[in-house]
Amino acid sequence: MRKSIKAAALAGLLVFGSMTTSCYGPFQLTKNFHHWNGTVVSNEWGQEGLFLLFNIIPVYGICMLGDAIIFNSIQFWGGENPIKPSAMAAEGEMDQVAALVGLPYQVAVLPTP
């Protein structure tokens, strides 16, 4: 009896391990939700209140779990993430940081495969 439980646990762990490929993806759903949270209310206190509410009600956690298990794996195996970046999302945040601290940077547009 114990051997069958151990074998089932090992088989389940192997199946789960093969489904989660340890790929680090863009977490686009979480980024889009975070951006929406920053635009739905115009003042800082309202944004913080919504942020805390969405953490108490685990909306951010569900978004991250969905990104980590489903959407990033789809991007890893299929090459394209089904969650597109928000049209309102700020582009070039890293470029702004690099310019602020005086680091040289160059922006290049790469062709999409």
C-alpha positions as CSV (number, residue, x, y, z in Angstrom):
1,M,0.0,0.0,0.0
2,R,2.8,2.4,0.9
3,K,4.6,1.7,-2.4
4,S,1.5,2.6,-4.5
5,I,1.1,5.9,-2.6
6,K,4.8,6.8,-3.1
7,A,4.6,5.8,-6.8
8,A,1.4,7.9,-7.3
9,A,3.0,10.9,-5.5
10,L,6.2,10.6,-7.6
11,A,4.1,10.3,-10.8
12,G,2.1,13.4,-9.9
13,L,5.3,15.3,-9.1
14,L,6.8,14.3,-12.5
15,V,3.6,15.4,-14.3
16,F,3.5,18.7,-12.5
17,G,7.2,19.2,-13.0
18,S,6.9,18.7,-16.8
19,M,3.9,21.1,-17.0
20,T,5.8,23.9,-15.2
21,T,8.9,24.3,-17.3
22,S,10.6,26.9,-15.1
23,C,10.4,29.4,-17.9
24,Y,10.5,33.0,-16.7
25,G,8.0,34.9,-18.7
26,P,6.8,38.5,-19.0
27,F,3.8,38.0,-16.5
28,Q,1.7,40.1,-18.9
29,L,-1.6,39.5,-17.1
30,T,-0.2,40.7,-13.8
31,K,1.4,43.8,-15.5
32,N,-1.8,44.7,-17.3
33,F,-3.8,44.3,-14.0
34,H,-1.3,46.4,-12.1
35,H,-1.4,49.1,-14.8
36,W,-5.2,49.1,-14.7
37,N,-5.1,49.5,-10.9
38,G,-2.9,52.6,-11.4
39,T,-5.3,54.2,-13.9
40,V,-8.7,53.5,-12.4
41,V,-8.3,56.0,-9.5
42,S,-6.4,59.2,-9.9
43,N,-5.1,59.7,-6.4
44,E,-2.4,57.7,-4.5
45,W,-4.6,56.8,-1.6
46,G,-7.2,55.3,-3.8
47,Q,-4.6,53.3,-5.7
48,E,-3.1,52.0,-2.5
49,G,-6.5,51.1,-1.2
50,L,-7.4,49.1,-4.3
51,F,-3.9,47.5,-4.3
52,L,-4.5,46.3,-0.7
53,L,-8.0,45.2,-1.5
54,F,-6.8,43.2,-4.5
55,N,-4.1,41.6,-2.4
56,I,-6.6,40.7,0.5
57,I,-9.0,39.3,-2.1
58,P,-6.2,37.4,-3.9
59,V,-6.7,38.9,-7.4
60,Y,-3.0,39.6,-7.8
61,G,-2.1,36.1,-6.6
62,I,-4.5,34.6,-9.1
63,C,-3.1,36.7,-11.9
64,M,0.5,35.7,-11.0
65,L,-0.5,32.0,-10.7
66,G,-2.3,32.1,-14.0
67,D,0.8,33.8,-15.6
68,A,3.3,31.4,-14.0
69,I,1.4,28.2,-14.8
70,I,-0.7,28.9,-17.9
71,F,0.2,31.9,-20.0
72,N,4.0,31.9,-19.6
73,S,4.1,28.2,-20.4
74,I,2.0,28.8,-23.5
75,Q,4.5,31.5,-24.5
76,F,7.4,29.1,-23.9
77,W,5.9,26.2,-25.8
78,G,4.0,28.1,-28.5
79,G,6.1,31.2,-28.9
80,E,3.4,33.8,-28.3
81,N,1.7,34.9,-25.1
82,P,-2.1,35.0,-25.4
83,I,-2.2,38.0,-23.1
84,K,-1.2,41.1,-25.0
85,P,0.4,44.2,-23.4
86,S,-2.1,46.8,-22.5
87,A,-2.4,49.6,-25.0
88,M,-2.1,52.0,-22.2
89,A,1.0,50.4,-20.6
90,A,4.0,52.6,-20.4
91,E,6.8,51.6,-22.8
92,G,10.5,52.2,-22.3
93,E,10.5,52.4,-18.5
94,M,14.0,51.0,-18.4
95,D,15.1,53.6,-20.9
96,Q,13.8,56.3,-18.6
97,V,15.7,54.9,-15.7
98,A,18.9,54.6,-17.7
99,A,18.6,58.2,-18.9
100,L,17.9,59.4,-15.3
101,V,21.1,57.8,-13.9
102,G,23.1,58.8,-17.0
103,L,23.7,55.3,-18.5
104,P,24.2,55.1,-22.3
105,Y,21.5,53.1,-24.0
106,Q,20.4,52.4,-27.5
107,V,16.9,51.5,-28.6
108,A,16.6,49.0,-31.5
109,V,13.5,47.6,-33.1
110,L,13.9,44.0,-33.8
111,P,11.8,42.1,-36.4
112,T,9.2,39.8,-35.0
113,P,9.6,36.2,-36.0
